[in-house]
């Protein structure tokens, strides 16, 4: 779903949805996290620094929005096993993942995701 500038996401529009947001601890990632929480989504906030994730978590809770879930993970140093563990944890806890906002890195050249070199993908 794309929301135009100056258009608000409706309250409860994402109720029952589980969305993972990378880079959720500041800037655009935090703003997206807050909008999704406002719309009723269960948001998994993923970032490499637990301290800044906790600070962002407090901002969401202090705004009286739906409480998010913190998942500290350094994507740049993550291994395929770390990604498998993330998937397993999401499926065990929520049974699904409805959306992913990959905001944590700059990937460089724009191309279809299937064409990225896996080593480059893991390093960004």
N, C-alpha and C positions, 0 to 999 in steps of 0.2 A: 504494500500500500504506500502510495506517495501522497504526502500532505503538502498542499501548496502553502506558500508563505502567507502568514496572517490567518491561516485556517487552523482551528484547534481540533485536536483529536477528541472525540466524544468520550465522556465519562463512561466507563464500563465497556467501551468498544473492543477492548482486548481481554475482557474477563474470561478466565479459563485458559488463556494462552500463555505459553512458556517461551520467553525470548532471551537468548544469550547476547550480551553486548560486550564486545572486547573494547579495551581502552575506555572503560566506563567510569574511571576515577576522576576525569576532568574534561573540561571543554565540551566538544560536541557529543562525546560518549556519555557524559553525565547529563547533558540536556536531553538526549534521546532516552536515557534511562528514566529520567523524571517524567517525560511525556508518556512513556509506556506504562510506568507505575500509576500515573494519573488516570490512564485509560483502563486500569484494572489488570494489567499483565503481571505475571510472576516474572520478574527480571533477575537473571543471573548476571551479576556484575563481575566481569573477568578483567584482571589486570595483574601486572607483575609485582606491584608494591602494595603489600598488605596495609601499611599505614595510610597511604593515600586512598585505598579502597575503603577503609574504615571511615575516613574523613568524608568521602563522598556518600557513603551509606548514611552517616549522620545527617547530611544535607537532605537526603530523600526522606528519612524518617521525620526530621524536624519540619519538613514541609507537609507533614501529615498525609503522606502518600503510602501506597502499599509497600510493605517491608520487602526489600530485595534480598537476594541470596548472594553472599560473597564467595568468589572462587579465585584465589590467588594462583596465577600461573604465568611464568615468563615465556611468552610465545617464541621469543628469539632463541631461547635455549631448550625449548621443548623437544622431546623425542616422539616418534610415532607411538611409543608406549604411553607417554603422557596424554596424547590425544585420545588413545583408546580408553584410558582411565577416565578422562573427562566424559566421553560418550557413555561409558558404563555407569558412571555416577549420575548423569542426567537421566538415563533410562530407568535406573533403579529408584531414583527419588521422585521423578515426575512422569515417567512412562512415555515421554514424548519431548520433542523440541519443535515448536511451531515457527520459530524465526531466529535468524542470526543477523546481527549488525556487526560486521567486521570493521571496526574503526581503529584498531590498534596500530596500524602500520601504513607506510607508503609502499606500495608494491612496485613502483616504477612504471614500466611500459604497460599501457592498457592493452589487454588482450583477453580472450576468453579464459576463465579460470582453469579449464581443462588443459590448456597449453603451457601453463607455468611449470617450470622445472621444480620438482618436489623439494630439492635442497634450498632453492631460492625462497619457496613458499615458507618452509620451516624457519628460515633466517629472518623473516620480516614480521 
